């Protein structure tokens, strides 16, 4: 008992210093993002299109055609911001604040779901994962954009956390909102349903508990999303006379753009993540994936499988920002990987973590201060006006996505393409 007390007392200063270090890092990253918002334009050419739709919703909120091929929920979020007088740059500042929450919530999530039976080194996992998120290229770059990925990432994390806490109705409600913001959330819904069906087979009981439990997640997690997405299709049917016309238009539009990009099948699953996360995080991710896995992680897994399938069949462009929603779970697995390797060779854990952090900082710095400024002015986009939006000039802004705004002439697409 005395020994346990002394260990707790000894560990307290270490925990306090780690918290201080993480807080300083998060604040510094936020200050850099604010500076970039002040001095650089919106990094994603889709953002003006979303804002144009939000402005149109203020006068015609029931017109589903306004949303074009995009899902509606984020447009209503933007419309609320505009209603309160926020400018486009003010909305970018809101996303900068939301990006602060990503490492904070990863820390709390990791602490609340930590496996106390593992080695003492595993207590560092939540902090290490939070640091990796705080210096991540995507968390920081999208934290300067008015795009929806930061909010979507927080919703995905919230749904996963709710499943871990056994609050399945809340998880379903959060996932339903996410399903009306980004299409890839549909992959999580489908996977939950598919695994539940598989879970009825007697052989599932012979699988490892973590896998078997993933096949027993209640369907209430998926049901609200089915209702929400079904309502969206019904709205299109009532307005346009077609159930799935929006999906056909989305696929047609994306397929034409993909043909102009000349990317092979390995670009999205292999080259893109190596550029965004680095080779060290990639190695640590696979080393720690087994330890990090929880049944709730079928949600980010479903998202990734959806994106992978959509990319393979030319239904998605393979843009860098698609990876932000899985970044917290990549960071957690990488942190587990560093600790699992360190269980055998103690010095390797801090060395691997430091190497991963330095590489992420390097990638983030490159994205912020070399790639982004070099693209600003070099890429001159046509007006970000689609068939349903007004016509806000994009001003030659850099792009995070490989999709031009609606209305852009597709043959001009290739000239503006960057690998980011």
Secondary structure, 3 states (H helix, E strand, C coil): CHHHHHHHHHHHHHHHHHHHHHHHHHHHHHHHHHHHHHHCCCCCCHHHHHHHHHHHHCCCCCCHHHHCCCCCHHHHHHHHHHHCCCCHHHHHHHHHHHHHHHHHHHHHHHHHCCCCCCCHHHHHHHHHHHHHHHCCHHHHHHHHCCCCHHHHHHHHHHHHHHHHCCCHHHHHHHHHHHHCCCCCHHHHHHHHHHHHHHCCCHHHHHCCHHHHHHCCCCCHHHHHHHHHHHHHHHHHHHHHCCCCHHHHHHHHHHHHHHHHHCCCCHHHHHHHHHHHHHHHHHHHHHHHHHHHCCHHHHHHHHHHHHHHHHHHCCCCCCCHHHHHHHHHHHHHHHHHHHHHHHCCCHHHHHHHHHHHHHHHHHHHHHHHHHHHHHHECCECCCCECCCCCCCECCCCCCCCCCCCCCCCCHHHCHHHCCCC
